[in-house]
Amino acid sequence: MIERLEQELLPLREKLKHHPVYKSINSIKDIQSFMENHVFAVWDFMSLLKQLQNLLSCNEIPWRPSGYPKASRLINEIVWGEESDLNRKGIPMSHFEMYLEAMNSLGASTKNIDEIIEAINTGESISNILNKAPLPLHIKNFLEFTFEVVYSNKTHLIAAVFTFGREDLIPHMFIEIIKNLKISQGEDLEDLIYYFERHIEVDSGEHGPMSIEMIQHLCAQDYKKWDEVLIYSKQALELRIKLWDGILAYLENKQSLISIK
């Protein structure tokens, strides 16, 4: 089933792999604009991850067995690496926080994502927050799909979007970006290059294969689940392409996301 799935997704994956957005990142300003858009995909990825952990391992007191010991082990190992990795200075932090650190070192604005996090801290629902947020459609649509999947509470769907729409794809996307970034390696690029290279290291060597194993375990011989995994994986990839299209438009217009306000 995995082979069939990967074959069905190949055209979309190839379209992403060869998307013109990668060759449009040629300056610090381009990198800043890219990151101000892309940070939302780095952030919402963590909600997919943590919801999988919530559903596949017991996070309630009193504790009880979740019923998914193998999947629980896999997701807990991925959470450990994503939520508490070490930055290039050896300081523990999540990959999202590493990304913010890289944004700050490059002078990219974190204003939009900071406002989303601040609104969440007030207890407001994510649907209300996204509805009010002055974000372009390529970001809003991307986030709305993510949280629709997260709140479905269907482990195989969340794992599908996590694996085939995100985690399994990340190494290939970041390799393409790094090829362009290394045209100019100043001191201010070191945090970002470390973040990308760290993703390539853990995702292609560890998290990618673990995520695929988790999908196989969750779907087993249930063909209906496999069909749903294919449908949602395609949607995730299509929305990633639209996200990349939106970012490309900002790069071509030499526009920062912060300037839309």
N, C-alpha and C positions, 0 to 999 in steps of 0.2 A: 504493500500500500504506500509506503514512503516513496518508493521509486516512481509509482504512478503519480503521486502528488507532486513530486519534484519536477517530473516531466510536464505536467499541466501548468505549473507555475513558471517554467523556464522562460517563456516569452516576456512575461512581466519583469522577471528578474534581470533578463538581458537588457530590457529597456531602461531599467534603473541603473544597471552597471555602466551603461554607455550614455547616460543622460548628459546633456551639454552643460549642466550646472557646474560639473567638476572643472571644466576647462575655462569657466568664467571667473574662477577665483584666482586673481592675479596680483592683488595688492592688499595691504593692511585694511583699507576701507572695505574691500570685497569680503575679507574674512570677518570683519566686524558685522557687516550686514547679514552674512550667512549665519553667524552664530546667534544674532538677535532673533532670527527666525527659527533656527534649528534647536535652540535650547528647549523649546516646548516639547519636542519629540524626545529629548533626553530626559525631561522631567516626567512626562506621562508614561514613559516606559516603566518607571518605578512603581506606578500604580498597578500595572499589569502584573509585575513581579510580586508585589506584596499581596495582591488579591489571590494569586496562586498559592502563596504561602499560607494565607488565611484559610483557604479551602482544602489544602492538601496536608496541612499539619495543624494540630490543635493549639490555638492561641488563647484559650479560655481557661478560667480557673473555676472549679477544680479541673485539672488536666484529665483527658481520656484519650485513648488511641483514636487516631483519625480514620483508620481503615485504609490509608494509602502509604504504608511504610516506605516502599521503594520510591514513589513519586515525592514523598516528603523529604527523603534524603537528598534527592536530586535538586529540588527547589531550594532547600536550606543551604546547600553548597553554593548555588548560584547567588542567593541573597547575601551570603557572607562576602562573596567577592564583589558584588555590585554596591552594597550598602556600607561596607567598611573596608575598602581597599586602602592602599597606601599611595599617597601622591609622590611626586618625584623627590620630595624632601623627606620622605618616610613618615609623613603625618597621616594618621587614619582619617579617611573621609569617604563619602559616597562618590560614585562616578559623576553624579549630578553636581555635587559640590566642587569636584575637580574641574568640571566644565565652567562653572561660575568663576572659579579661580582663574582659569585661562581667559575668560571674557574680561575680567578686571585687569589682567596683566596686559591685554591688548587694547584696552580702552573702549571695548564694546559696552553698550548700555545693557544693564540688567533690569531696568525700570519696569518693563512690562511683566516679566516673569516674577519680579519681586512683589508687584501689586497683586498678582494671582495668589501667591503664597500668603500674603498678608490677609487677603479676603478669606482664604480657607481657614486661617487661624481664628477668625471671628465666628466660625461655625456656620457660615453661609453655605448653601448647597452648591456643588460644582456646576449644576445646570444654570442656576441664577448668575453665578460668577461669569461663566462663559457667555451667557446671553447679554450681559452688560459690558463685557470687556471690549475695548476698542481695538480688536484684532482683525486682521484681514481674513477673508473666507478660507483661504488655503490652510490657515492655522486652526480656525474655529471648527471647520468640518473634520479635520484630522483629530482634534481633541474630542469632539462630540462622539465620533465613532469609537474611540478608545474607551470612553467611559460608559457607552452603551454596552460594549463587550464586558467591561469590568463588572458592571452591575447586573449582568445576565446571570452571574454566579454559576455559569456552566464551565467547568474546568477545561474541557477539551477545546472550547471556543477561545477562551482566554489564552490557553497554551498555544493554540494555532497562531493567533495574532502575535503573541510574544515570540514564537519561534520562527515562523516563516515570513512574517511581516516586519520583524525587528531583529531579534538576536542573531538568527542565522544569516541575515543579510549584512549586518553591521561591518564585519571585517572587509568585505568587498567594497562597500561604499567609502570607508575611511582610507583604504589603500589608494583609491582614486584621488581623494582629496589631498593626501600626503604628497603624492607625485607633484602636485602643483605647489603646495606649500614649500617644498624643499628647493624651489627655485630661489627663494630668499630666506635664509635661516638666521634671523637676528635673535638676540637674547630674549626679546619679547614674545617669540614664538615657542619657546621651550616648554611652557606649561601645556599648550595646545598640542604640540607634537607628542609629548609624553602621554597625554590623554588618548590620542588616536592610536599610538603604538601599543598602549596598554590594552585597549579594546581589541586590537588585532590579536594580541598575544593570548588573552583569556577567552575571547569569543570563538576564534577558529580552533584553538587547541583544547578548550575545556567546555565552555558554556554552550557552544553550538551543538556539539555531539550529545551533551547531556540533555539539552532541550528536545532534540529529536527522539531520544530514548524515552523521555517523559511522554511525548505525544503517543508513541507506540504503546506505552503502558496504559494510558488513559483511554485510548480508542479500542485497543485489542482487536477483537473480531467484529465489532459493532460497525457495520457498513454505513448506517445512517450517520453515525458520528464522523466517520471518515469523509462522507459527502459534505457535512456541515463544515468540517475543517477546511476542505477545499474552497467552499464558497466564501468563508470569512477570511481565509488567507489571501484570496484574490482581491477581496475588497480592501484589505489592509495594504496590499501592494499598489493597488490603483490609487488609493489615497496618498500613499507615499510619493507616487509619481506626481500627483497634483500638488503636493507640498513642495516638491523639487521644482515644479513649473512655477509656482508662486515665488519661491526664493530666486529663481533665475530672473524673473521679471524685475525684482528689486535690484539684483546685481546689474542688469542691463541698463536700468534707469539710474544707477549709482545712487540709490536711495536707502537710507537707514530706516529700519522698522519704527524707530522712535519718532521719526518725522511724520508719521501718519496722524499723530495727535495734534 
